[in-house]
Amino acid sequence: MSAINYDLSKIRAIVFDVDGVLSPATVPMDSQGRPMRMANIKDGYALQLAARRGLLLAIITGGDSPAVEARFRALGFNDVFMRADSKLPVLRRWMEANSLTPEQVAYIGDDIPDLPSMHLVGLPVAPADAAPEVKQAAAYISPVAGGYGVGRDVVEQILKAQGLWLDSPQLTTKNQQLKTNNSQLTTKNPLSNLAPYRIILASGSPRRRQLLEMLGIDFEVIPAPVENEDYPPELPAEEIPEYLALKKIDACDFGPDTLVITADTVVIAGGKVLGKPADADEARAMLRLLSGSTHKVVTGVAVRTATRRESFRAVTEVTFAELSEGEIEWYISTYRPFDKAGAYGIQEWIGCIGVTSISGSYYNVMGLPVQRLYRVLSSI
């Protein structure tokens, strides 16, 4: 029985602070005075399992460490937000982008900057050594200190409550019930041909994850181990995403019974190929370029099994109204679109107030042309 007095079956997402939660409150320094963070192996196992079981995971921290981001991306975290001076606006935007209600979210924090976020969510959690004010705000206080397995404690209880912890009796029973129910149905998922495969979405994009879920198939998220996304300089712009999708899929080796899906998206505007902006200045320049004009969004998709390798690309034309400097500044500061090609998400505020028309797949602009992908998967 769970020690957490909350309906854990509601939880779809867990958000973590880093220092004092997933690493100890005491942070050693290297010879240059830079912080060195320790990570708990048991936390890592539970977090990776949670990602594979379909929970949405995010980091929101005021720190800025490439090593921290690399570790949690590797564990399957959907988003890692660094340099978050104010965590609550970041959390609100992330919940909105993932269509999450407060009762579906757990937040684990240890100090005063976490309090506004903890007040927002349904399940606020504090480590054993959290600040007194944080403990007072928490619905559950873990008996484990930050950095010593508090993540494991919370994740394990949530997965067990949902019947998703290893081969728990609940999971076995749940699978048996599903098989029984499925045998009684007169219809079946049109993609039931994929049942023999372990399906892997080799992309860390939460939007691609959402879109693939809409096809009603079970899959895991394991980002492709590609260190760079270079491409031949002479390659035509519209061919770049498909080239990169194939590059990613060729870097994946998950065994003979897997079906792997990769994708890459670029925006083409004014003769330039726009990827993800490195910072606010680059995002500002991209949005100014898109303002009052029509551009192309191209997504390349690759699918591979042991006996088949296929790829395609989809093109959508998007027209923007003129954007004012105030609108551009507010969007960048509020939504921080640094993980999106062309520095915008059509499903966000900027799409509501800026996009006047599109020609082609809306979902392609979000990052995955699911209709085309469905046709490919149906033919396997």
Protein Blocks (a to p, Z undefined) as FASTA:
>chain_A
ZZbdcdfklpmbdcddfehplpcfbdcddfkopacddddfklmmmmmmmmmnopacdddd
fbdcfklmmmmmmnopabdcehilblklmmmmmmmmnopafklpccddfbfklmmmmmmm
mbdcddfkbcfklmmmpmbdcfbdehiapmmmmmmmmmmmnopghjafklmmmmmmmmmm
mmmpcbdcfklmmmmpccdddbfbfklmmmmmmnopacdddddfdfbfcdcfklcfklmm
mmmmmmmmmmpcgbjkbccddddddddeehiacdddfblmlmmmmmmmmgopacdddddd
ddddfkbccddddddddddddddfklmmmmmmmnopakbghhiafklmklmmmmmbdcdj
fklmnopafklmmmmmmmZZ
